[in-house]
């Protein structure tokens, strides 16, 4: 793998822990982990389905629709105010513990986020986590009105950073996102936090780590 000239990070599940909403979920269920896992899976499914249907709605609306499905699927009783508080939790997701130190070590090169998140959601998460000073760009799929793994999304990285995809390292914890970025020409690092199995989509990461802070020592 050639030394990267820039780093492009996925946001949700890679920099930000989507399951930090578990604490907010305790207000409406005794099984908040199940709520969080089901919500996240449906959120991703809705991005893929909307992309295939050509019916884009931004990630905030998709996330809300996924939450409403989840509470119905799990037969959870929740008021509109309670659902609103769960949604607000997405604006202040916790960054994984090693994120700040990792970005500090990599800050000599351009760093960017490329995410399904809406601009408002990403701005809020970056602000609440204090990551803003490290990031040259925060790129949202809202620009192209579709979702990963569309090639139109991954093309936003080279356009913003002025580098070919193959000269950058795309970092994601999502195996399907790894495959999508690799198909679009990036060098790719899979942050396999959950010891998951790689998707059988014909692409493999150039580098696999368990935590982001392992990346600098592996380059």
C-alpha positions as YAML, in Angstrom:
chain: A
units: angstrom
residues:
- id: 1
  name: UNK
  ca: [0.00, 0.00, 0.00]
- id: 2
  name: UNK
  ca: [1.40, 3.40, -1.03]
- id: 3
  name: UNK
  ca: [1.69, 5.99, 1.76]
- id: 4
  name: UNK
  ca: [-1.57, 7.97, 1.69]
- id: 5
  name: UNK
  ca: [-1.55, 11.70, 0.98]
- id: 6
  name: UNK
  ca: [-4.87, 12.24, 2.76]
- id: 7
  name: UNK
  ca: [-7.35, 10.38, 4.96]
- id: 8
  name: UNK
  ca: [-11.09, 10.18, 4.43]
- id: 9
  name: UNK
  ca: [-13.15, 8.83, 7.33]
- id: 10
  name: UNK
  ca: [-16.63, 7.45, 7.50]
- id: 11
  name: UNK
  ca: [-18.48, 9.05, 10.43]
- id: 12
  name: UNK
  ca: [-21.11, 6.77, 11.95]
- id: 13
  name: UNK
  ca: [-19.62, 3.65, 13.51]
- id: 14
  name: UNK
  ca: [-16.09, 4.77, 12.61]
- id: 15
  name: UNK
  ca: [-15.53, 8.09, 14.37]
- id: 16
  name: UNK
  ca: [-18.84, 8.27, 16.25]
- id: 17
  name: UNK
  ca: [-20.39, 5.46, 18.27]
- id: 18
  name: UNK
  ca: [-23.95, 5.13, 17.00]
- id: 19
  name: UNK
  ca: [-24.76, 2.89, 19.94]
- id: 20
  name: UNK
  ca: [-24.10, 5.68, 22.41]
- id: 21
  name: UNK
  ca: [-27.85, 6.32, 21.97]
- id: 22
  name: UNK
  ca: [-28.36, 3.32, 24.28]
- id: 23
  name: UNK
  ca: [-28.48, 5.58, 27.32]
- id: 24
  name: UNK
  ca: [-31.23, 7.69, 25.77]
- id: 25
  name: UNK
  ca: [-33.11, 4.51, 24.89]
- id: 26
  name: UNK
  ca: [-33.40, 3.48, 28.54]
- id: 27
  name: UNK
  ca: [-36.20, 6.02, 28.87]
- id: 28
  name: UNK
  ca: [-38.56, 3.89, 26.78]
- id: 29
  name: UNK
  ca: [-37.33, 0.29, 27.01]
- id: 30
  name: UNK
  ca: [-35.57, -2.15, 29.30]
- id: 31
  name: UNK
  ca: [-33.70, -3.50, 26.27]
- id: 32
  name: UNK
  ca: [-32.03, -0.39, 24.83]
- id: 33
  name: UNK
  ca: [-29.30, -2.41, 23.11]
- id: 34
  name: UNK
  ca: [-31.93, -4.20, 21.02]
- id: 35
  name: UNK
  ca: [-33.53, -0.87, 20.22]
- id: 36
  name: UNK
  ca: [-30.20, 0.59, 19.11]
- id: 37
  name: UNK
  ca: [-29.18, -2.40, 16.98]
- id: 38
  name: UNK
  ca: [-32.56, -2.64, 15.24]
- id: 39
  name: UNK
  ca: [-32.66, 1.11, 14.67]
- id: 40
  name: UNK
  ca: [-29.19, 1.15, 13.12]
- id: 41
  name: UNK
  ca: [-29.90, -1.79, 10.81]
- id: 42
  name: UNK
  ca: [-33.15, -0.29, 9.58]
- id: 43
  name: UNK
  ca: [-31.47, 3.10, 9.14]
- id: 44
  name: UNK
  ca: [-28.93, 1.54, 6.77]
- id: 45
  name: UNK
  ca: [-31.58, -0.49, 4.95]
- id: 46
  name: UNK
  ca: [-33.59, 2.65, 4.30]
- id: 47
  name: UNK
  ca: [-30.56, 4.42, 2.78]
- id: 48
  name: UNK
  ca: [-29.99, 1.54, 0.38]
- id: 49
  name: UNK
  ca: [-33.68, 1.23, -0.51]
- id: 50
  name: UNK
  ca: [-34.10, 4.97, -1.08]
- id: 51
  name: UNK
  ca: [-30.99, 5.05, -3.25]
- id: 52
  name: UNK
  ca: [-32.30, 2.18, -5.37]
- id: 53
  name: UNK
  ca: [-35.75, 3.77, -5.65]
- id: 54
  name: UNK
  ca: [-34.30, 7.17, -6.53]
- id: 55
  name: UNK
  ca: [-36.31, 8.63, -3.63]
- id: 56
  name: UNK
  ca: [-33.75, 10.56, -1.62]
- id: 57
  name: UNK
  ca: [-34.56, 11.99, 1.77]
- id: 58
  name: UNK
  ca: [-31.81, 13.33, 4.00]
- id: 59
  name: UNK
  ca: [-30.31, 11.19, 6.75]
- id: 60
  name: UNK
  ca: [-32.23, 12.93, 9.52]
- id: 61
  name: UNK
  ca: [-35.54, 11.93, 7.95]
- id: 62
  name: UNK
  ca: [-34.27, 8.43, 7.21]
- id: 63
  name: UNK
  ca: [-33.10, 8.06, 10.80]
- id: 64
  name: UNK
  ca: [-36.46, 9.19, 12.14]
- id: 65
  name: UNK
  ca: [-38.34, 6.78, 9.86]
- id: 66
  name: UNK
  ca: [-36.07, 3.95, 11.02]
- id: 67
  name: UNK
  ca: [-36.74, 4.85, 14.65]
- id: 68
  name: UNK
  ca: [-40.49, 4.86, 14.14]
- id: 69
  name: UNK
  ca: [-40.31, 1.46, 12.44]
- id: 70
  name: UNK
  ca: [-38.17, 0.12, 15.28]
- id: 71
  name: UNK
  ca: [-40.51, 1.11, 18.10]
- id: 72
  name: UNK
  ca: [-43.41, -0.47, 16.20]
- id: 73
  name: UNK
  ca: [-41.38, -3.61, 15.43]
- id: 74
  name: UNK
  ca: [-40.37, -4.01, 19.08]
- id: 75
  name: UNK
  ca: [-43.83, -3.03, 20.38]
- id: 76
  name: UNK
  ca: [-42.39, -0.15, 22.42]
- id: 77
  name: UNK
  ca: [-44.74, 2.57, 23.63]
- id: 78
  name: UNK
  ca: [-43.17, 6.01, 23.25]
- id: 79
  name: UNK
  ca: [-44.48, 9.56, 23.13]
- id: 80
  name: UNK
  ca: [-43.51, 12.07, 20.47]
- id: 81
  name: UNK
  ca: [-41.40, 13.86, 23.06]
- id: 82
  name: UNK
  ca: [-39.53, 10.66, 23.88]
- id: 83
  name: UNK
  ca: [-38.90, 9.94, 20.21]
- id: 84
  name: UNK
  ca: [-37.68, 13.50, 19.84]
- id: 85
  name: UNK
  ca: [-35.16, 13.02, 22.63]
- id: 86
  name: UNK
  ca: [-33.84, 9.86, 20.99]
- id: 87
  name: UNK
  ca: [-33.41, 11.72, 17.73]
- id: 88
  name: UNK
  ca: [-31.60, 14.55, 19.48]
- id: 89
  name: UNK
  ca: [-29.14, 11.99, 20.85]
- id: 90
  name: UNK
  ca: [-27.88, 11.58, 17.28]
- id: 91
  name: UNK
  ca: [-26.66, 15.17, 17.35]
- id: 92
  name: UNK
  ca: [-24.24, 14.49, 20.19]
- id: 93
  name: UNK
  ca: [-23.00, 10.97, 19.58]
- id: 94
  name: UNK
  ca: [-19.89, 10.05, 21.53]
- id: 95
  name: UNK
  ca: [-16.66, 9.73, 19.58]
- id: 96
  name: UNK
  ca: [-14.81, 6.47, 20.17]
- id: 97
  name: UNK
  ca: [-12.15, 6.90, 22.87]
- id: 98
  name: UNK
  ca: [-9.13, 6.77, 20.54]
- id: 99
  name: UNK
  ca: [-10.45, 9.11, 17.85]
- id: 100
  name: UNK
  ca: [-9.00, 12.43, 19.03]
- id: 101
  name: UNK
  ca: [-5.53, 11.00, 19.66]
- id: 102
  name: UNK
  ca: [-5.55, 9.32, 16.24]
- id: 103
  name: UNK
  ca: [-6.49, 12.49, 14.39]
- id: 104
  name: UNK
  ca: [-3.83, 14.35, 16.35]
- id: 105
  name: UNK
  ca: [-1.19, 11.93, 15.07]
- id: 106
  name: UNK
  ca: [-2.43, 12.16, 11.48]
- id: 107
  name: UNK
  ca: [-3.02, 15.91, 11.32]
- id: 108
  name: UNK
  ca: [0.04, 16.57, 9.16]
- id: 109
  name: UNK
  ca: [-2.03, 15.36, 6.21]
- id: 110
  name: UNK
  ca: [-5.49, 16.51, 5.04]
- id: 111
  name: UNK
  ca: [-8.27, 14.79, 6.98]
- id: 112
  name: UNK
  ca: [-11.91, 14.63, 5.91]
- id: 113
  name: UNK
  ca: [-15.22, 13.01, 6.75]
- id: 114
  name: UNK
  ca: [-17.36, 11.49, 3.98]
- id: 115
  name: UNK
  ca: [-20.68, 10.42, 5.42]
- id: 116
  name: UNK
  ca: [-24.32, 9.57, 4.83]
- id: 117
  name: UNK
  ca: [-25.13, 12.12, 7.52]
- id: 118
  name: UNK
  ca: [-26.98, 15.30, 6.69]
- id: 119
  name: UNK
  ca: [-24.95, 18.53, 6.99]
- id: 120
  name: UNK
  ca: [-26.79, 19.51, 10.20]
- id: 121
  name: UNK
  ca: [-26.20, 16.12, 11.81]
- id: 122
  name: UNK
  ca: [-22.52, 16.08, 10.93]
- id: 123
  name: UNK
  ca: [-21.95, 19.65, 12.03]
- id: 124
  name: UNK
  ca: [-23.53, 18.89, 15.40]
- id: 125
  name: UNK
  ca: [-21.57, 15.66, 15.94]
- id: 126
  name: UNK
  ca: [-18.26, 17.25, 14.94]
- id: 127
  name: UNK
  ca: [-18.91, 20.23, 17.20]
- id: 128
  name: UNK
  ca: [-19.98, 18.20, 20.25]
- id: 129
  name: UNK
  ca: [-16.96, 15.90, 19.92]
- id: 130
  name: UNK
  ca: [-14.45, 18.73, 19.41]
- id: 131
  name: UNK
  ca: [-13.08, 17.20, 16.19]
- id: 132
  name: UNK
  ca: [-13.57, 20.28, 14.03]
- id: 133
  name: UNK
  ca: [-9.98, 21.60, 14.21]
- id: 134
  name: UNK
  ca: [-8.63, 18.39, 12.73]
- id: 135
  name: UNK
  ca: [-10.89, 18.24, 9.68]
- id: 136
  name: UNK
  ca: [-10.30, 20.01, 6.40]
- id: 137
  name: UNK
  ca: [-13.63, 18.88, 4.94]
- id: 138
  name: UNK
  ca: [-16.88, 17.40, 6.25]
- id: 139
  name: UNK
  ca: [-18.58, 15.95, 3.18]
- id: 140
  name: UNK
  ca: [-22.23, 14.87, 3.12]
- id: 141
  name: UNK
  ca: [-24.07, 12.73, 0.61]
- id: 142
  name: UNK
  ca: [-26.67, 15.50, 0.58]
- id: 143
  name: UNK
  ca: [-24.55, 17.13, -2.14]
- id: 144
  name: UNK
  ca: [-25.36, 14.34, -4.61]
- id: 145
  name: UNK
  ca: [-28.73, 13.28, -3.16]
- id: 146
  name: UNK
  ca: [-28.00, 9.58, -2.86]
- id: 147
  name: UNK
  ca: [-26.30, 7.25, -0.41]
- id: 148
  name: UNK
  ca: [-23.26, 5.03, -0.10]
- id: 149
  name: UNK
  ca: [-22.20, 2.82, -1.75]
- id: 150
  name: UNK
  ca: [-23.03, 4.91, -4.83]
- id: 151
  name: UNK
  ca: [-19.87, 5.87, -6.78]
- id: 152
  name: UNK
  ca: [-21.25, 9.43, -6.89]
- id: 153
  name: UNK
  ca: [-20.75, 9.65, -3.12]
- id: 154
  name: UNK
  ca: [-17.17, 8.38, -3.10]
- id: 155
  name: UNK
  ca: [-16.31, 10.79, -5.91]
- id: 156
  name: UNK
  ca: [-16.84, 13.66, -3.46]
- id: 157
  name: UNK
  ca: [-13.53, 12.88, -1.73]
- id: 158
  name: UNK
  ca: [-11.20, 13.34, -4.72]
- id: 159
  name: UNK
  ca: [-13.17, 16.40, -5.83]
- id: 160
  name: UNK
  ca: [-12.85, 18.13, -2.45]
- id: 161
  name: UNK
  ca: [-9.25, 17.16, -1.70]
- id: 162
  name: UNK
  ca: [-7.87, 17.49, -5.22]
- id: 163
  name: UNK
  ca: [-6.25, 14.05, -5.15]
- id: 164
  name: UNK
  ca: [-6.93, 10.79, -6.97]
- id: 165
  name: UNK
  ca: [-8.85, 8.29, -4.86]
- id: 166
  name: UNK
  ca: [-5.92, 5.88, -5.02]
- id: 167
  name: UNK
  ca: [-3.66, 8.38, -3.22]
- id: 168
  name: UNK
  ca: [-6.00, 8.60, -0.21]
- id: 169
  name: UNK
  ca: [-6.85, 6.14, 2.55]
- id: 170
  name: UNK
  ca: [-10.57, 5.70, 3.15]
- id: 171
  name: UNK
  ca: [-11.31, 4.44, 6.68]
- id: 172
  name: UNK
  ca: [-14.58, 2.79, 7.66]
- id: 173
  name: UNK
  ca: [-15.86, 0.33, 10.24]
- id: 174
  name: UNK
  ca: [-18.62, -0.84, 7.87]
- id: 175
  name: UNK
  ca: [-17.62, -3.76, 5.64]
- id: 176
  name: UNK
  ca: [-20.08, -2.79, 2.89]
- id: 177
  name: UNK
  ca: [-18.63, 0.76, 2.93]
- id: 178
  name: UNK
  ca: [-15.12, -0.68, 2.66]
- id: 179
  name: UNK
  ca: [-16.20, -2.58, -0.46]
- id: 180
  name: UNK
  ca: [-17.87, 0.52, -1.91]
- id: 181
  name: UNK
  ca: [-14.82, 2.72, -1.40]
- id: 182
  name: UNK
  ca: [-12.47, 0.08, -2.77]
- id: 183
  name: UNK
  ca: [-14.67, -0.28, -5.85]
- id: 184
  name: UNK
  ca: [-14.33, 3.48, -6.33]
- id: 185
  name: UNK
  ca: [-10.53, 3.31, -6.36]
- id: 186
  name: UNK
  ca: [-9.53, 4.27, -2.82]
- id: 187
  name: UNK
  ca: [-6.94, 2.60, -0.71]
- id: 188
  name: UNK
  ca: [-9.06, 1.34, 2.16]
- id: 189
  name: UNK
  ca: [-8.65, 0.58, 5.85]
- id: 190
  name: UNK
  ca: [-11.29, -1.49, 7.61]
- id: 191
  name: UNK
  ca: [-11.62, -0.66, 11.30]
- id: 192
  name: UNK
  ca: [-13.12, -4.00, 12.27]
- id: 193
  name: UNK
  ca: [-14.18, -3.14, 15.82]
- id: 194
  name: UNK
  ca: [-16.70, -5.97, 16.09]
- id: 195
  name: UNK
  ca: [-14.56, -8.82, 14.69]
- id: 196
  name: UNK
  ca: [-17.04, -9.07, 11.82]
- id: 197
  name: UNK
  ca: [-16.78, -11.06, 8.60]
- id: 198
  name: UNK
  ca: [-15.86, -9.23, 5.41]
- id: 199
  name: UNK
  ca: [-18.63, -8.96, 2.83]
- id: 200
  name: UNK
  ca: [-18.38, -11.19, -0.27]
- id: 201
  name: UNK
  ca: [-18.56, -8.36, -2.80]
- id: 202
  name: UNK
  ca: [-15.29, -8.98, -4.62]
- id: 203
  name: UNK
  ca: [-13.21, -6.39, -2.74]
- id: 204
  name: UNK
  ca: [-10.89, -6.57, 0.24]
- id: 205
  name: UNK
  ca: [-9.37, -3.80, 2.40]
- id: 206
  name: UNK
  ca: [-5.72, -2.90, 2.02]
- id: 207
  name: UNK
  ca: [-5.39, -2.68, 5.79]
- id: 208
  name: UNK
  ca: [-7.44, -4.03, 8.71]
- id: 209
  name: UNK
  ca: [-7.24, -2.74, 12.27]
- id: 210
  name: UNK
  ca: [-9.33, -3.14, 15.42]
- id: 211
  name: UNK
  ca: [-8.97, 0.47, 16.55]
- id: 212
  name: UNK
  ca: [-8.20, 3.69, 14.73]
- id: 213
  name: UNK
  ca: [-5.08, 4.35, 16.79]
- id: 214
  name: UNK
  ca: [-3.47, 1.29, 15.20]
- id: 215
  name: UNK
  ca: [-3.43, 2.98, 11.79]
- id: 216
  name: UNK
  ca: [-0.37, 5.28, 12.14]
- id: 217
  name: UNK
  ca: [1.87, 2.40, 13.20]
- id: 218
  name: UNK
  ca: [0.73, 0.26, 10.27]
- id: 219
  name: UNK
  ca: [1.49, 2.76, 7.51]
...
